[in-house]
């Protein structure tokens, strides 16, 4: 059996969901924060690993059975952060297709699929992200505590 992992990481926690080949949830795991801009890359990578291992354990699966990983992280809007996360995931799951993006993008995809819509994140940080019917995207907020996190 093969599995896919979805990771959602922010300034407070990291959640991981394991999906089986039929797209059904097979396991879940939670770990500490994984926003590299707030906790540093080593701590973020550790949280991603812990959440993934907990989710795989709850699914009764092994890391070698994972064929795809998508991580949506706060802070991954910066290309340097996304590239570093991508390299980390590729090393952790060398047999899998890996993708790193922002928590905003995975939230929007979960909410509206490929269609138009808007999502708001009001967690450790705050931001909004939307896409119109033509596919254009825009975001507001997400600048961290130095420039305002009014939604936190």
Secondary structure per residue as TSV (DSSP state, phi and psi in degrees):
chain	resnum	aa	ss	phi	psi
A	1	X	-	360.0	143.7
A	2	X	-	-113.8	158.2
A	3	X	E	-137.7	156.8
A	4	X	E	-118.9	147.8
A	5	X	E	-116.2	138.9
A	6	X	E	-120.2	123.4
A	7	X	E	-115.6	135.2
A	8	X	E	-126.6	112.5
A	9	X	E	-125.7	139.0
A	10	X	-	-139.9	-158.0
A	11	X	S	-80.0	-9.6
A	12	X	S	-114.2	-42.7
A	13	X	-	-152.6	168.7
A	14	X	E	-127.2	129.7
A	15	X	E	-117.7	143.8
A	16	X	E	-130.1	136.7
A	17	X	E	-120.9	135.3
A	18	X	E	-102.7	128.0
A	19	X	E	-111.4	138.3
A	20	X	E	-81.0	-178.1
A	21	X	T	-63.8	-17.6
A	22	X	T	-94.5	3.8
A	23	X	S	81.0	12.6
A	24	X	-	-91.9	142.8
A	25	X	E	-66.0	123.3
A	26	X	E	-108.3	-20.4
A	27	X	E	-171.3	161.0
A	28	X	E	-141.5	151.4
A	29	X	E	-147.9	153.1
A	30	X	E	-133.1	143.5
A	31	X	E	-143.8	-174.5
A	32	X	S	-71.7	-169.7
A	33	X	-	-65.8	150.6
A	34	X	-	-138.0	26.9
A	35	X	-	-82.6	107.0
A	36	X	H	-59.7	-26.5
A	37	X	H	-74.5	-20.1
A	38	X	H	-101.3	-38.0
A	39	X	H	-111.4	-4.5
A	40	X	-	88.9	156.6
A	41	X	H	-67.8	-39.8
A	42	X	H	-62.0	-44.7
A	43	X	H	-66.8	-40.1
A	44	X	H	-62.7	-45.4
A	45	X	H	-62.2	-40.3
A	46	X	H	-61.8	-41.8
A	47	X	H	-66.1	-40.4
A	48	X	H	-60.4	-44.2
A	49	X	H	-64.1	-46.0
A	50	X	H	-62.2	-44.4
A	51	X	H	-63.7	-43.1
A	52	X	H	-64.0	-45.0
A	53	X	H	-64.5	-40.7
A	54	X	H	-63.1	-42.3
A	55	X	H	-66.0	-42.8
A	56	X	H	-65.6	-38.5
A	57	X	H	-62.1	-44.0
A	58	X	H	-66.8	-23.6
A	59	X	H	-89.0	-9.4
A	60	X	T	70.1	29.9
A	61	X	-	-115.1	164.9
A	62	X	-	-111.7	154.8
A	63	X	G	-58.6	-32.1
A	64	X	G	-70.1	-13.9
A	65	X	G	-89.5	-3.8
A	66	X	E	-81.9	126.8
A	67	X	E	-110.0	-12.9
A	68	X	E	-152.2	140.4
A	69	X	E	-136.8	129.8
A	70	X	E	-124.6	124.0
A	71	X	E	-116.3	123.1
A	72	X	E	-109.3	112.5
A	73	X	E	-123.9	142.0
A	74	X	T	-60.4	137.4
A	75	X	T	93.3	-15.1
A	76	X	T	-80.9	4.7
A	77	X	T	-70.9	-18.5
A	78	X	S	-83.2	124.6
A	79	X	H	-54.5	-37.3
A	80	X	H	-64.2	-37.1
A	81	X	H	-70.5	-48.0
A	82	X	H	-59.0	-42.2
A	83	X	H	-65.3	-38.0
A	84	X	H	-69.2	-41.0
A	85	X	H	-63.6	-42.7
A	86	X	H	-59.9	-44.2
A	87	X	H	-63.7	-39.7
A	88	X	H	-63.1	-47.7
A	89	X	H	-62.6	-39.4
A	90	X	H	-63.7	-34.4
A	91	X	H	-74.3	-37.5
A	92	X	H	-71.8	-35.0
A	93	X	T	-128.2	68.7
A	94	X	T	-64.0	-21.0
A	95	X	T	-89.0	-4.0
A	96	X	S	-109.2	154.3
A	97	X	E	-74.1	130.7
A	98	X	E	-124.3	146.7
A	99	X	E	-142.7	135.5
A	100	X	E	-123.0	133.1
A	101	X	E	-149.4	-169.0
A	102	X	E	-90.0	159.8
A	103	X	H	-64.9	-29.1
A	104	X	H	-64.3	-43.0
A	105	X	H	-66.7	-40.3
A	106	X	H	-71.1	-32.3
A	107	X	H	-66.0	-43.5
A	108	X	H	-64.8	-42.9
A	109	X	H	-61.6	-42.7
A	110	X	H	-65.3	-35.0
A	111	X	H	-78.4	-43.7
A	112	X	H	-129.9	5.8
A	113	X	T	61.6	-134.1
A	114	X	T	-88.3	3.2
A	115	X	S	-85.8	-178.3
A	116	X	-	-76.8	152.9
A	117	X	E	165.3	178.8
A	118	X	E	-137.6	140.8
A	119	X	E	-123.8	150.0
A	120	X	E	-121.0	135.6
A	121	X	E	-114.3	122.6
A	122	X	E	-132.0	78.1
A	123	X	S	-120.7	-126.8
A	124	X	S	-63.9	-33.0
A	125	X	S	-120.8	175.3
A	126	X	E	-135.3	139.8
A	127	X	E	-166.5	163.0
A	128	X	E	-131.6	148.1
A	129	X	E	-147.9	136.6
A	130	X	E	-146.8	164.9
A	131	X	E	-138.3	133.8
A	132	X	-	-91.2	-179.4
A	133	X	T	-64.3	-22.6
A	134	X	T	-87.0	-2.2
A	135	X	S	91.4	0.8
A	136	X	-	-74.7	139.6
A	137	X	E	-115.1	156.1
A	138	X	E	-150.2	151.4
A	139	X	E	-137.1	157.8
A	140	X	E	-141.1	146.5
A	141	X	E	80.5	-161.2
A	142	X	-	76.7	23.2
A	143	X	-	-93.8	-1.4
A	144	X	-	85.6	176.6
A	145	X	T	-67.3	-16.5
A	146	X	T	-74.0	-30.2
A	147	X	T	-116.7	3.6
A	148	X	-	120.0	127.5
A	149	X	-	-134.3	59.5
A	150	X	T	-58.8	-25.0
A	151	X	T	-82.2	-8.3
A	152	X	-	-78.6	360.0
